[in-house]
Amino acid sequence: MPTKDEFKGMTTLVTGASSGIGAAIALGLASCGARVLVHYNSNLDGAREVACQIQARGGEAELFPGDLSCADGVCKFTEKIQALGRPVDILVNNAGTLLRRARILEVSGELWDDVITLNLKSAFFISQTVVPGMMERGQGCIVNISSLAAMMGGGIGASVYATAKGGLSTLTKAFAREFAPHGIRINAVSPGTIDTNYHRRFNTKEGLESVRVATPAGRIGTSSEVADVVLFLCSDAARFVHGQVVEVNGGYWLA
Ligand SMILES: NC(=O)c1ccc[n+]([C@@H]2O[C@H](COP(=O)([O-])OP(=O)(O)OC[C@H]3O[C@@H](n4cnc5c(N)ncnc54)[C@H](OP(=O)(O)O)[C@@H]3O)[C@@H](O)[C@H]2O)c1
């Protein structure tokens, strides 16, 4: 695990840091000394709460808004990163959701575009924006938050989301291969079922209980259990780990 000051002096950007897994990652990076850009889209209160918690513990946090579900939003967001005037040392592409459940025959072109842009295209172009600065310094780290859905195809109504996450796992390997020679490590964490707003919105109590019963660990996961793996991948302890997709699911899927 990273040491207390492991990320001191580093600028880190966590997308989707206003709740759940992203919030836990932002808090974890800050607790190891990082300055955190707390990205959010609609949940300003959540993002403020995360930034306040970081500042209350003596850390540095800055709110960084943006809608990543449309091409224009992604473009504006990457322009804002370029205008920061300081390099991003660690990027966590965490923002994502399935937006709404739709069976395959009901998927519109608009839903396809929004879900693919939010979960896949935004990660590609945000990474593309921060990589040149990392190359200049000969170091940097990117972690993408994929999903078990990438391997399993997703539940009913989540086909586009699962497809996007499959793409995200694949782009992790493509980026890792191309930028490892420049000292940049790109990996992914693939959570199983984690107790966040995602499931409050898109799952049922019965659905969660059936996952719990089928999980060898006997429970669903917490955001901090995903964040811990992200922190490890960002740390020096993972210095020879490139292009991996780490499954964090309590043994639900043993491939
Ligand atoms: N929970 C799970 O079981 C699970 C499993 C596998 C993978 N994941 C992945 O883990 C990541 C975090 O999800 P979570 O479970 O922590 O859920 P969450 O609490 O709902 O967090 C989702 C985050 O994505 C952001 N987001 C949503 N729509 C956005 C948009 N249009 N533009 C920019 N950002 C947007 C949200 O920002 P605002 O709220 O500010 O709009 C929020 O910060 C996601 O990529 C998700 O796919 C979760």
The ligand as an SDF file (V2000), in Angstrom:
LIG
                    3D

 48 52  0  0  0  0  0  0  0  0999 V2000
  -21.0610    0.0380   -7.9190 N   0  0  0  0  0  0  0  0  0  0  0  0
  -20.7500   -1.0460   -8.6000 C   0  0  0  0  0  0  0  0  0  0  0  0
  -21.1810   -2.1690   -8.2740 O   0  0  0  0  0  0  0  0  0  0  0  0
  -19.8570   -0.9420   -9.8070 C   0  0  0  0  0  0  0  0  0  0  0  0
  -19.4710   -2.1450  -10.4300 C   0  0  0  0  0  0  0  0  0  0  0  0
  -18.6350   -2.0790  -11.5200 C   0  0  0  0  0  0  0  0  0  0  0  0
  -18.1860   -0.8650  -11.9910 C   0  0  0  0  0  0  0  0  0  0  0  0
  -18.5920    0.2880  -11.3720 N   0  0  0  0  0  0  0  0  0  0  0  0
  -18.0840    1.5360  -11.9190 C   0  0  0  0  0  0  0  0  0  0  0  0
  -17.5560    2.3270  -10.8760 O   0  0  0  0  0  0  0  0  0  0  0  0
  -17.6050    3.6980  -11.2650 C   0  0  0  0  0  0  0  0  0  0  0  0
  -18.1810    4.5300  -10.1360 C   0  0  0  0  0  0  0  0  0  0  0  0
  -19.5330    4.1600   -9.9320 O   0  0  0  0  0  0  0  0  0  0  0  0
  -20.2240    4.0900   -8.4940 P   0  0  0  0  0  0  0  0  0  0  0  0
  -20.6620    2.7110   -8.2870 O   0  0  0  0  0  0  0  0  0  0  0  0
  -19.3470    4.7430   -7.4940 O   0  0  0  0  0  0  0  0  0  0  0  0
  -21.5500    4.9340   -8.7360 O   0  0  0  0  0  0  0  0  0  0  0  0
  -21.9600    6.4370   -8.4110 P   0  0  0  0  0  0  0  0  0  0  0  0
  -21.8410    6.6900   -6.9480 O   0  0  0  0  0  0  0  0  0  0  0  0
  -23.2800    6.6070   -9.0650 O   0  0  0  0  0  0  0  0  0  0  0  0
  -20.8630    7.3310   -9.1500 O   0  0  0  0  0  0  0  0  0  0  0  0
  -20.9090    7.6080  -10.5180 C   0  0  0  0  0  0  0  0  0  0  0  0
  -20.0490    8.8170  -10.8000 C   0  0  0  0  0  0  0  0  0  0  0  0
  -20.0640    9.0560  -12.2250 O   0  0  0  0  0  0  0  0  0  0  0  0
  -20.3930   10.4280  -12.4420 C   0  0  0  0  0  0  0  0  0  0  0  0
  -21.1860   10.6310  -13.6560 N   0  0  0  0  0  0  0  0  0  0  0  0
  -22.4040   10.0980  -13.9430 C   0  0  0  0  0  0  0  0  0  0  0  0
  -22.8800   10.6420  -15.0950 N   0  0  0  0  0  0  0  0  0  0  0  0
  -21.9400   11.5210  -15.5230 C   0  0  0  0  0  0  0  0  0  0  0  0
  -21.8350   12.3930  -16.6270 C   0  0  0  0  0  0  0  0  0  0  0  0
  -22.8230   12.5110  -17.5410 N   0  0  0  0  0  0  0  0  0  0  0  0
  -20.7200   13.1380  -16.7660 N   0  0  0  0  0  0  0  0  0  0  0  0
  -19.7260   13.0630  -15.8520 C   0  0  0  0  0  0  0  0  0  0  0  0
  -19.7600   12.2680  -14.7720 N   0  0  0  0  0  0  0  0  0  0  0  0
  -20.8540   11.5130  -14.6030 C   0  0  0  0  0  0  0  0  0  0  0  0
  -21.2610   10.8270  -11.2670 C   0  0  0  0  0  0  0  0  0  0  0  0
  -21.1920   12.2550  -11.1260 O   0  0  0  0  0  0  0  0  0  0  0  0
  -22.4650   13.1420  -10.6280 P   0  0  0  0  0  0  0  0  0  0  0  0
  -23.2130   12.2970   -9.6430 O   0  0  0  0  0  0  0  0  0  0  0  0
  -21.8180   14.3580  -10.0500 O   0  0  0  0  0  0  0  0  0  0  0  0
  -23.2830   13.4490  -11.8480 O   0  0  0  0  0  0  0  0  0  0  0  0
  -20.6120   10.0760  -10.1160 C   0  0  0  0  0  0  0  0  0  0  0  0
  -19.5700   10.8300   -9.5530 O   0  0  0  0  0  0  0  0  0  0  0  0
  -18.4120    3.7530  -12.5620 C   0  0  0  0  0  0  0  0  0  0  0  0
  -17.5600    3.8170  -13.6730 O   0  0  0  0  0  0  0  0  0  0  0  0
  -19.1390    2.4280  -12.5500 C   0  0  0  0  0  0  0  0  0  0  0  0
  -19.4460    2.0060  -13.8590 O   0  0  0  0  0  0  0  0  0  0  0  0
  -19.4170    0.2790  -10.2930 C   0  0  0  0  0  0  0  0  0  0  0  0
  1  2  1  0
  2  3  2  0
  2  4  1  0
  4  5  1  0
  4 48  2  0
  5  6  2  0
  6  7  1  0
  7  8  2  0
  8  9  1  0
  8 48  1  0
  9 10  1  0
  9 46  1  0
 10 11  1  0
 11 12  1  0
 11 44  1  0
 12 13  1  0
 13 14  1  0
 14 15  2  0
 14 16  1  0
 14 17  1  0
 17 18  1  0
 18 19  2  0
 18 20  1  0
 18 21  1  0
 21 22  1  0
 22 23  1  0
 23 24  1  0
 23 42  1  0
 24 25  1  0
 25 26  1  0
 25 36  1  0
 26 27  1  0
 26 35  1  0
 27 28  2  0
 28 29  1  0
 29 30  1  0
 29 35  2  0
 30 31  1  0
 30 32  2  0
 32 33  1  0
 33 34  2  0
 34 35  1  0
 36 37  1  0
 36 42  1  0
 37 38  1  0
 38 39  2  0
 38 40  1  0
 38 41  1  0
 42 43  1  0
 44 45  1  0
 44 46  1  0
 46 47  1  0
M  CHG  2   8   1  16  -1
M  END
$$$$
